[in-house]
Amino acid sequence: RWHFNGDRLKDLDDETQVVFADTGTYVAQFTLRNKSYPIQLFCNVYDTFTFTYDSIVQVLGADTIICNDTSITISTIENFDNYNWSNGSKDSSTTFYDSTEAVNIRVYRNGCTANDYMRLTFKKISYQNTLDTTICQNEQAKIYVHTPHNVKWQDETNEKSLAVKTEGIYHFTVYDDDCQTNDSIQVNYRSVKALPKFGLDTTVCNGDSLLFTINDTSGFKQYIGNRLYAEPSYLLPGEHYVVTYNGCDSLRSNIYVEAIPCHLNFFMPTAFTPSKPDGINDSVAPVFNDVVTDYQFYIFSRNGTRVFSSRDPSEKWTGYLNGKLLPVGSYTYVVKFTFTDAMGNKEEHVKQGNIALIR
């Protein structure tokens, strides 16, 4: 006979176990009877025990959608003694990747076992938007988001393109029923004030050309005449123009290339006829193609006597000395001078040779 907490539960003449469905602490009284003894003896035995019922209702959460990611870390809702995940992990939480479609787990606690299942769906919101862009002032441009999903701009409009005419950052959201992602497009102004100017007149040596280069061509297009500037160009002497275009405005600059003598040419006649008053070859002097300084011009006779000298490049020797025409013959000239080239380099020169006086 069984009693629990003072209440008679049932007579169990031949049973030694009872099944309970509710958790709690119980005081058990057992009445034992010895049937084989001539006189039936009854003994009462008391004991107390605690009965706990472990209810494992749910291990994992609901089926899950993972947006714009390639992995997810999953943990059980409750703590258990042992874990056995479908990816082989034995920890209370583990990571699954976008190749996984389902998660299975078996858990153990207090001698009880439970299984659970979760479906995973990895979704990526795909789109392609206009890159950060530059527009001209007072002009309108369109920026786009190409996607099969829904689009919402910061002004709550839902078109997949947006007309803009002011610079700034334009935010947008791409979404569907389950996922969304946020991004933005930067719009800047391109101002005419940013146009570089070219056009400083310059010089080149006679027979040479100008190597024309542009240091910074980023964001601009340059044209020399009607030819797109793509590499250093050689400009011949004369007038040229450069047009700079930045996508919004253009600016024209003129460049004048002047040819100047950079290499000195020296010429001295080999004979002259001072006795003939015909105005032809009546006098002689060095001829230069450019200006010289520190000029000295000497004429010597055969015996080394100096018969003429001058420091004026415009003064010529007429063949006379002290008012008398010198004899016919060969005379020696010496010319000293300094020439400064286009780069500012100074060169000292001494030229000498013979000249014939003819009557």
Secondary structure, 3 states (H helix, E strand, C coil): CEEECCEEEECCCCCCCCCCCCCEEEEEEEEEEECCCCCCEEEEEEEEEEECCCCCCCCCCCCEEEECCCEEEEECCCCCCEEEECCCCCCCEEEEECCCCEEEEEEEECCEEEEEEEEEEEECCCCEECCCEEEECCCCEEEEEECCCEEEECCCCCCCEEEECCCEEEEEEEECCCCEEEEEEEEEEECHHHCCCCCCCEEEECCCCEEECCCCCCCCEEEECCEECCCCEEECCEEEEEEEECCCCEEEEEEEEEEECCCCCEECCCEECCCCCCCCCCCECCEECCCCEEEEEEEECCCCCEEEEECCCCCCECCEECCEECCCEEEEEEEEEEEECCCCCEEEEEEEEEEEECC
